[in-house]
Amino acid sequence: LLLQRGWRVTKRVTHLLLRRSVTHPWEFPVPSIPLPHAPESAPRLRGDLGVWLIILAELLTFGIFFVSYAFARSRDVAGFNAAQATLDLHSGAFNTVLLITGSWCVARAVQAVRSDARSAGLRWLLAAMACGAGFGVVKLAEYAAKLNQGIDLTSNTFYTLYLMLTAFHFLHVVVAMLALGYLAVRLQRGAYGSHDSHAMETGAAFWHMVDLLWIVLFPLVYVLR
């Protein structure tokens, strides 16, 4: 089910990014009170509306997971504390640093592209992808260590929820990296710049969602006692 959902999210994000690359960006005026000397261009939503709807749906889905985890933990606090003590806190903290750094790189990439600094934007995108790859390597190493210890989805309630939550998030990291890779290829071909940074903003919004989810997931699963 997690793989199917991850595949659907990948197809949706890729489809919307492809559509943004061949059409003009949508603009969504925000109602405001007219002021003297106000700028002529109305504020607009940064990124594609379709991707924002996907982000909202994913946040709601993770919210259900988080509530389920909190409920299960409240029914077996001692068991969850004991299982949490077996997690590698340092790996989780390092992955947090990687994703936050990746978000910073993505933000710098968008800023560079808006200034027509395409080469710099490409380097920042590649740096963000490297952070995502580092996250993946650390997380896979964590999974391998648990499997070697005989731990899997059926070990106990904590590990069922831990593996489901982190694996689902891991799929989103992969999707975000694929989106950044697509943007990097298009950027290298000169598709984006000060004239059009809409797709870049769309990809950045999705990446920031992935980062935000981990910032909630890490203390909830690794730290909370």
Steps between C-alpha positions, in 0.01 A plus 500: 500500500784738583673427169175550307434832673858614442470412131175697471660803665800471265276494194294798620800718579679406176187567294451843656867594457484396134186705449661805662796472264283546189229736622488840663488498880167553665468811708260527788427859604457549872222747586639806670399853582625739228773727632664802342817416311427127534689274257315421180555123515285316753658245734480144372529152638861379482490169317233300326155479657477129415820423691378707795186285507721189498704650785182563699385141441838361606507715814155372593611142439808540718286674759286185526819293539628731773171488693494119469855483632419729794191294585690169485779646712254619766383139540850356546738773614751262659515276194547796265773649721686170503476463121597863438816446703618258229489767229815680386435856615817628335392370158161668539661829601747483209212440258323803646805714425518357147137583417516850650820564304328367189213745552748786527666388175165482323410851619835629372441324167165676452656833595784448254267408214287809562820701454587312177798335672421162345839341567481589867140379513603167348778456756259569785251248361773236477604579857141452617485167316825396669340575838201287402729218389688523829171475686413189302834331568472563876140382513571182300793427731261535795253259341777249426619511859149432629446214257829343612367515855187313390276807530220545247139621472375215717743550791272726705262794464776758523702351217190452288428872522866603485567307180174611337555867584866517404459288185209714383708812562798340324283455188422871507871581520553289187215678320643839599844400370349388167322836475825688569681283245241588236531869587880478478482353148254767386705774663816381325313537170410859583130445566491707819615847591366837602234456229370176652581351840155351564603135467800565727269642765271199461784251554629706794157494666489120482853466638421733790196285583725193522737691729214625720360149541836369619536788746176376660576129457851506648415631849174303508658162423864538609498748788164510680496298823 
